[in-house]
Amino acid sequence: MGISYYIKQLQSVEEYAFSWDELVQKCDKTETALKSKLSRLVAKKEIVNLRKGFYLIIPPRYSKQGQIPVRANAS
């Protein structure tokens, strides 16, 4: 499975984050190929590297902002 397909699969069930370990298990690519593709997706602002080994998927409706809006709790 390719990274793009895996990301679309996650979005289809409303999951917007994944780890490096999950990606390695699900995708049949070399680590070098995975890192290269992740770099391209980060550059295109389709994903964000939140911390080492953990990624956030930016849904298409937020792609122009390059981030998901943060809501403050109304108290």
N, C-alpha and C positions, 0 to 999 in steps of 0.2 A: 504494500500500500504506500502511496506517496504522501508527502506532508500535506499538500493542498487538499487531497481527498480526506485525510485524517481530520484536518481542521474543519472542513465542511461537515463531516460526520459529527464532530463535537457540537458545532453550532446547531445542527438539526435537532439535537436533544437539549438545547439551551445550556450547554457547558461552554465556558469561555476561558478556561485556563487548562494548562497541561504542563507536565514536567518533562525534563530531558529524558528521564528513565522511561516514562510512558511512551515517548516518541520513539526511542530506540527499540522498544518492544513491539510497537505497532507497525513501524516502517521498515521495509526491507532494503535499506540503503546503508552505505558506509557512514561512519561517524563524520568523515570529511565532507561527504555530500550533504548530510543533515546540517552540519554547521554552516555550510555555504548557503543552503536554501534558507535557513533561519536568518542569516545575515541579510539576505535579499528581502525577506518578508518584513524584517525590522526596518530596513531602509524605505520600503514602500508604505510603512506605517500600518501594516495589516496585523502585526503582533507587536507586543512590547515585552522586553526582557525585564521583568520586575526585580528579579535577583538571580544569582547564578543558578541555572538549572530549572527556572520556573518562568513560564511565559503566559501572557494574557492576550487573548484574541480580541482584536478591535472589530466589533460588528460593522458592517458596511455603512449603517446610518451614522456612525461616529467617525468614519475614516477621515473626513476633512479636518476634524479637530485633532485627530491622532491620539485620542484618549477617550475613555468613558467618563462621563460627568460624575462627579462625586456629589452625593446628596447629603446635606446636613440634616440631622434629626431635628424636627420641629418639636420643641418642648414648651 
